[in-house]
Amino acid sequence: MSGLLDLTALELGKKIQAQEVTAMEALDAVFQQIDKKEKEIHAYVTIDRENAYKQAQKVQKEIENGILTGPLAGVPVAIKDNMCTKGLLTTCSSKILGNFIPPYTAEAVQKLERAGAVIVGKTNMDEFAMGSTTETSAFGITRNPWNTEHVPGGSSGGSCAAVAAKECFYALGSDTGGSIRQPSSFCGVTGMKPTYGTVSRYGLIAYGSSLDQIGPIAKDTADCAAILEVIAGHDKKDSTSVAREMYDFTSALKKDVKGMKIGIPEEYIGEGLDPEVRTAILKAADVLKEQGAEVEYFHLDLVDYAIPAYYVIACAEASSNLARFDGVKYGYRASAFDGLHQMYKKSRSEGFGAEVKRRIMLGSFVLSSGYYDAYYLKALRTKALIKQAFDQAFAKYDLILGPAAPTTAMKIGESLSDPIQMYLGDINTIAVNLAGLCGMSVPCGMDRKGLPIGVQFIGDCFQEKKMIQAAYTYEQSRKEEE
């Protein structure tokens, strides 16, 4: 059974289609691994054994009857706990939603179910996706499977840890400022943030609506491309959803970067970058050069302004998005209060954690009269300038290359004491969300402590295929070297 766990999602899907393995056997392998690892890793908030087996049996029958022929049918998946799942607890890792069972399922999750996915459970995350370490969860921290004294990154730390610990074959995460790519880098898995609007946000509990995007986390690029093919698509229920002409991402899985122009921003490999991370990134660039890509350094202006602009915009959006959690219709309500206002106040102050309160307060401050122009409008103008800087870069380059994070996974407890330090950890990923681009993190080596390092590929809007092709080429070339 343990041999099964080493397969990628597509390899397992092939075996299930060929009837060499059943969906139930694949699920057995996953639950055995969960029983072995979960106490130590704590990747999941909710594990749904009963429904997973029911779904696996149903899917298996449909595969045998030739109804489900997709490459991911019968493959066990984990879902980040900020995507609604009908009848299954959805908490956003917050006390305020500790008892929330949604009446509907998120569109991206529904698409997976229609393709025959078997949902194992919901993964742990930073509360309301606010954090970079999965330490702000109300249900306890998740640990990095490579070294349990270290964080898995965040906010999709549970999803990335579950894939890395082989507690599922792939997972869904969400990325507001790097929440898929940074933990993928820390956990040594492959994670992709699609272009804004490619995957429906319907049923994703909002943090920063203009930045949030659902994406796949898996063992390699081919898996990510196949998962994205399933979950992408226009959705009338999401007004920011984009109708694209092409969704055949797997056609980009070819080993060829000849003539591709790749730019490395000087700002991404300069000051503040761990020397071991820099070495690994430049080595990855050399591999692509050997394969025929042109690689050169350039200046990407305005990167220094990305973090302040991002935190102003994201917190402003969060303060209005999180206003709906008031103890009235659903979620946590304080037990003793005197009047409506006190119920709001007590329910919210008891239900939200410290980091969420910090961001709501910051967001409410920048939106208040007198500060709106000074902070919020200025941040929006900066966002437009950052997009312009990327447009200029992509007029010259097919892709941008850099680190997914400036360091490898830090020790548990190290960054919580200094929130600013935690915010600065998103320096390499945030601009991608501000400009609505696509980006992905691919494992590219280890540091001397045995912790993974991820290289980040950044593509222009709707250029996932170029990004997938370069990442796939890099991956295949590394395999050949080994």
C-alpha positions in Angstrom: 0.0 0.0 0.0 2.8 2.4 0.9 4.0 2.2 -2.8 0.7 3.8 -3.8 1.4 6.9 -1.8 4.5 7.6 -3.9 2.5 8.0 -7.0 1.5 11.4 -8.4 -2.3 12.1 -8.7 -2.2 11.4 -12.5 -0.2 8.2 -12.0 -2.8 6.9 -9.5 -5.7 8.1 -11.7 -4.2 6.0 -14.6 -4.0 2.9 -12.4 -7.6 3.4 -11.2 -8.8 3.7 -14.8 -6.8 0.6 -15.8 -8.5 -1.1 -12.8 -5.2 -2.1 -11.3 -6.2 -0.2 -8.1 -9.7 0.7 -6.8 -10.7 4.1 -5.4 -11.3 2.4 -2.1 -7.7 1.0 -2.0 -6.3 4.4 -2.7 -8.4 5.9 0.1 -7.3 3.1 2.5 -3.7 4.0 1.8 -4.4 7.7 2.6 -6.2 7.0 5.8 -3.5 4.6 7.0 -1.0 7.4 6.4 -3.2 9.9 8.2 -3.4 7.5 11.2 0.4 7.3 11.2 1.3 11.0 10.6 -1.6 13.2 11.6 -0.9 13.4 15.4 2.5 14.9 14.6 1.7 17.0 11.5 -1.9 18.2 12.2 -2.6 19.0 8.6 -6.4 18.6 8.9 -9.1 20.4 10.8 -11.8 17.9 9.8 -11.4 14.3 8.5 -14.5 12.9 6.7 -14.0 9.1 6.6 -17.6 8.0 6.3 -18.5 10.3 3.3 -15.1 9.7 1.7 -15.7 5.9 1.6 -19.3 6.5 0.3 -17.9 8.8 -2.5 -15.1 6.3 -3.3 -17.6 3.5 -3.8 -19.9 5.6 -6.0 -16.9 6.9 -8.1 -15.5 3.3 -8.5 -18.9 2.1 -9.9 -19.0 5.0 -12.3 -15.4 4.3 -13.4 -16.3 0.6 -14.0 -19.4 1.6 -16.0 -17.3 4.0 -18.2 -19.1 7.1 -16.9 -16.1 8.7 -15.2 -13.1 8.7 -17.6 -11.2 11.7 -16.3 -7.5 11.5 -15.2 -8.3 12.4 -11.6 -11.4 10.2 -11.0 -11.1 8.2 -7.7 -8.0 10.2 -6.5 -8.2 11.4 -2.9 -8.0 15.2 -2.4 -7.9 17.5 0.6 -9.6 20.9 0.6 -8.5 24.1 2.4 -10.9 24.9 5.2 -12.0 28.2 3.7 -14.0 26.6 0.8 -17.6 25.8 1.6 -18.5 22.1 1.5 -22.2 21.2 1.9 -22.9 19.3 5.1 -19.2 19.4 6.1 -17.8 21.7 8.8 -16.1 24.7 7.2 -14.3 26.8 9.9 -11.6 29.0 8.2 -9.6 27.8 11.2 -11.5 30.3 13.4 -13.5 30.0 16.6 -16.1 32.3 15.0 -17.0 29.6 12.4 -16.2 26.7 14.7 -19.8 25.3 14.2 -20.5 26.4 10.6 -21.9 23.8 8.2 -22.5 25.4 4.8 -25.7 24.7 2.9 -23.8 24.7 -0.4 -20.5 23.7 -2.0 -17.9 26.0 -3.5 -17.8 25.9 -7.3 -14.2 24.7 -7.6 -14.9 21.9 -5.2 -18.1 20.9 -7.1 -16.1 20.7 -10.3 -13.6 18.3 -8.6 -16.6 16.2 -7.3 -18.1 16.1 -10.8 -14.7 14.8 -12.1 -14.8 12.0 -9.5 -12.5 13.4 -6.8 -12.8 11.8 -3.3 -12.6 14.4 -0.5 -10.6 13.2 2.5 -11.2 16.3 4.7 -10.6 20.0 5.3 -7.1 21.3 5.9 -5.8 23.6 8.6 -4.8 27.2 7.7 -4.0 30.5 9.2 -7.3 32.0 10.6 -9.3 33.5 7.7 -6.1 33.0 5.6 -4.3 35.8 7.6 -0.8 34.7 8.2 2.2 33.1 6.6 2.9 30.2 9.0 -0.4 28.3 9.8 0.2 29.3 13.5 -2.8 31.7 13.7 -5.3 28.8 13.4 -7.7 28.5 16.3 -7.3 24.7 16.2 -3.6 24.5 16.8 -0.5 24.7 14.6 0.4 22.6 11.6 4.0 21.3 11.5 6.4 21.0 8.5 6.7 17.3 7.5 10.4 17.7 6.7 11.2 18.9 10.2 8.4 19.2 12.7 10.1 22.0 14.7 9.5 24.2 11.6 6.4 25.8 10.2 4.8 24.6 6.9 4.3 28.2 5.7 0.8 29.7 5.2 -1.9 30.4 4.9 -2.4 27.1 2.9 0.0 25.3 5.3 -2.4 22.4 6.0 -2.9 21.7 2.3 0.8 21.8 1.5 1.8 19.7 4.6 -0.9 17.1 3.7 0.5 16.7 0.2 4.1 16.6 1.5 3.3 14.1 4.2 1.4 11.9 1.6 -1.8 12.4 3.6 -3.6 13.1 0.3 -2.5 13.0 -3.4 -3.3 16.6 -4.1 -5.1 19.5 -2.4 -6.8 22.8 -3.1 -5.4 26.0 -1.5 -6.2 29.7 -1.9 -3.6 32.5 -2.6 -4.2 36.1 -1.6 -0.6 37.2 -1.3 1.4 34.0 -1.7 -0.6 31.6 0.4 -0.2 28.7 -2.1 3.3 29.4 -3.4 5.1 30.2 -0.1 4.0 27.1 1.8 4.6 25.0 -1.3 8.2 26.2 -1.2 8.5 25.5 2.5 7.0 22.0 2.2 8.8 20.9 -1.0 5.6 20.5 -3.2 4.4 22.2 -6.4 1.7 24.9 -6.0 0.1 27.2 -8.5 -1.8 30.5 -8.3 -3.8 30.9 -11.5 -4.5 34.3 -13.2 -7.1 36.2 -11.2 -10.6 35.2 -12.4 -9.6 31.8 -13.9 -11.1 29.8 -11.0 -14.4 30.7 -9.6 -14.4 32.3 -6.1 -18.0 31.3 -5.5 -18.0 29.5 -2.1 -14.5 30.7 -1.1 -14.9 32.5 2.2 -13.5 35.9 1.2 -10.4 37.6 2.7 -9.3 40.1 0.1 -11.8 39.8 -2.8 -9.7 41.6 -5.4 -6.7 39.3 -4.6 -8.0 35.9 -3.6 -7.6 33.0 -6.0 -8.1 29.2 -5.6 -5.3 27.0 -7.0 -3.9 23.4 -7.0 -1.2 22.0 -4.8 0.4 18.7 -5.8 3.6 16.7 -6.2 4.5 18.0 -9.7 3.7 20.3 -12.5 1.7 17.8 -14.6 -0.6 17.2 -11.6 -1.1 21.0 -11.2 -1.9 21.4 -14.9 -4.5 18.6 -14.8 -6.2 19.9 -11.6 -6.3 23.4 -13.0 -8.0 22.0 -16.2 -10.7 20.6 -13.9 -11.3 23.6 -11.6 -10.9 26.5 -14.1 -13.9 27.9 -16.0 -16.3 30.8 -16.2 -18.9 31.0 -13.5 -22.0 33.3 -13.6 -22.1 33.1 -9.8 -18.8 35.0 -9.5 -18.8 38.5 -11.1 -15.0 38.5 -11.3 -14.8 35.2 -13.1 -13.3 35.4 -16.6 -14.4 33.4 -19.7 -11.2 32.2 -21.3 -10.9 30.8 -24.8 -8.7 27.9 -23.8 -8.5 25.7 -20.8 -6.3 22.9 -22.1 -3.4 23.5 -19.7 -2.1 19.9 -20.0 -1.1 20.5 -23.6 1.7 22.7 -22.3 3.4 19.7 -20.7 6.3 19.6 -23.1 10.0 19.8 -22.5 11.0 22.8 -24.5 12.1 26.3 -23.5 14.3 27.1 -26.6 14.2 30.8 -27.4 12.1 31.6 -24.3 13.1 34.8 -22.6 13.3 34.7 -18.9 13.9 37.7 -16.7 15.2 37.7 -13.1 14.5 40.9 -11.1 17.6 42.1 -9.3 15.3 43.1 -6.4 14.3 39.5 -5.9 17.8 38.1 -5.5 19.4 41.0 -3.7 19.4 42.1 0.0 17.5 40.0 2.5 17.6 36.8 0.5 19.1 33.7 2.2 22.4 32.9 0.4 21.4 29.2 0.1 18.1 30.2 -1.5 19.9 32.5 -3.9 22.3 29.7 -5.0 19.4 27.3 -5.6 17.4 29.9 -7.7 20.5 30.7 -9.8 21.1 27.0 -10.3 17.5 26.6 -11.5 18.1 29.5 -14.0 21.2 27.7 -15.2 19.2 24.5 -15.9 16.8 26.6 -18.0 19.7 28.2 -19.8 21.2 24.8 -20.7 17.8 23.9 -22.2 18.0 26.9 -24.5 16.2 29.7 -22.6 17.7 33.2 -22.6 18.0 34.4 -19.0 18.9 37.9 -18.0 18.7 40.2 -15.0 16.6 43.4 -15.0 15.2 46.0 -12.6 11.5 45.6 -11.6 10.6 49.0 -10.2 8.2 49.5 -7.3 8.7 46.1 -5.7 9.5 47.9 -2.5 6.0 49.4 -2.4 4.3 46.0 -2.9 4.1 45.1 0.8 2.6 48.3 2.1 0.2 48.6 -0.8 -0.9 44.9 -0.4 -1.5 45.2 3.4 -3.5 48.4 3.0 -5.8 46.9 0.3 -6.1 43.4 1.7 -6.9 44.6 5.2 -9.4 47.2 3.9 -11.2 44.4 2.0 -11.0 42.1 5.0 -12.5 44.6 7.3 -15.6 44.8 5.1 -15.7 41.1 4.2 -15.5 40.0 7.8 -18.2 42.4 9.0 -20.7 39.6 8.2 -19.4 37.5 11.1 -21.5 39.1 13.8 -23.1 36.2 15.8 -26.6 36.9 14.3 -27.2 34.3 11.6 -24.5 31.6 11.9 -21.2 30.9 13.6 -20.2 31.7 17.2 -22.3 33.8 19.4 -21.2 35.0 22.9 -23.2 33.3 25.7 -23.9 36.3 27.9 -24.6 39.8 26.6 -26.9 42.8 27.2 -28.5 44.1 24.0 -27.6 43.8 20.3 -24.5 45.9 20.2 -22.9 44.0 23.1 -23.7 40.8 21.3 -21.8 42.0 18.2 -18.9 43.2 20.3 -18.6 40.1 22.5 -19.1 37.6 19.7 -16.5 39.2 17.5 -13.9 39.9 20.3 -14.3 36.3 21.6 -14.6 34.7 18.1 -11.6 36.3 16.2 -8.0 35.7 17.0 -5.3 38.4 17.5 -4.0 38.5 13.9 -7.5 38.8 12.4 -8.4 41.6 14.8 -5.2 43.4 13.9 -6.0 43.3 10.2 -9.7 44.3 10.7 -8.6 47.3 12.7 -5.9 48.3 10.2 -8.5 47.9 7.4 -11.1 49.9 9.2 -8.5 52.6 9.9 -7.4 53.0 6.3 -11.1 53.2 5.2 -12.1 55.8 7.7 -12.8 59.4 6.6 -9.7 61.5 6.7 -7.4 58.5 6.0 -9.2 57.0 3.0 -7.3 59.3 0.5 -4.0 59.2 2.4 -3.8 55.3 2.5 -6.4 53.4 0.6 -6.5 55.5 -2.6 -2.8 55.8 -2.6 -2.5 52.0 -2.3 -4.8 51.5 -5.2 -2.7 53.9 -7.3 0.4 52.0 -6.3 -1.3 48.7 -7.3 -1.9 50.2 -10.8 1.8 51.3 -11.1 3.0 47.8 -10.0 0.8 46.3 -12.8 2.3 48.8 -15.2 5.9 47.7 -14.2 5.0 44.1 -14.8 3.4 45.0 -18.2 6.7 46.6 -19.2 8.6 43.5 -18.0 6.4 41.1 -19.9 6.7 43.2 -23.1 10.3 42.0 -23.0 10.2 38.6 -21.2 8.0 35.5 -21.5 8.4 34.7 -17.8 9.9 36.1 -14.6 11.9 33.9 -12.3 12.7 34.3 -8.6 12.4 32.7 -5.2 9.0 31.9 -3.8 10.2 33.0 -0.3 13.4 34.8 0.9 14.2 32.0 3.4 13.4 28.4 4.1 10.8 27.4 6.7 11.4 29.2 10.0 11.1 27.6 13.4 7.7 27.5 15.1 7.2 30.5 17.2 9.9 32.6 15.6 7.8 35.0 13.5 4.6 35.3 15.5 6.3 37.7 18.0 7.0 40.2 15.2 4.1 40.6 12.8 6.1 43.0 10.6 8.7 40.3 10.1 6.0 37.9 9.1 4.5 40.4 6.6 8.0 41.0 5.0 8.2 37.2 4.4 5.7 37.7 1.5 8.0 40.1 -0.4 8.4 37.7 -3.4 4.8 36.6 -3.9 2.6 39.6 -3.1 3.1 41.6 -6.3 1.7 38.7 -8.4 -1.6 39.0 -6.6 -1.6 42.8 -6.9 -1.1 42.6 -10.6 -3.5 39.6 -11.1 -0.8 37.5 -12.7 -0.2 33.7 -12.5 2.7 32.2 -10.5 3.9 28.9 -9.3 6.4 27.4 -6.9 8.4 24.3 -7.9 10.9 22.5 -5.6 14.5 23.4 -6.6 16.7 22.0 -3.8 17.4 21.8 -0.1 19.3 24.0 2.4 21.9 22.6 4.7 19.3 21.9 7.4 17.4 19.6 5.0 14.5 22.1 4.4 13.1 22.5 0.9 13.6 25.6 -1.4 11.1 26.6 -4.1 11.8 28.5 -7.3 8.9 30.8 -8.5 7.8 31.1 -12.1 5.7 34.2 -12.8 3.7 34.5 -16.0 1.7 37.4 -17.5 -2.1 37.3 -17.2 -3.6 34.2 -18.9 -0.1 32.9 -19.7 -0.3 29.7 -17.5 0.7 27.5 -20.4 4.1 29.3 -20.8 4.6 29.0 -17.1 3.6 25.3 -17.0 5.9 24.5 -20.0 9.0 26.2 -18.4 8.3 24.5 -15.0 7.8 21.1 -16.6 11.0 21.5 -18.6 12.9 22.4 -15.4 11.4 19.5 -13.5 12.2 16.9 -16.3 15.8 18.3 -16.7 16.4 17.9 -13.0 15.1 14.4 -13.0 17.5 13.5 -15.8 20.4 15.0 -13.8 19.5 12.9 -10.8 
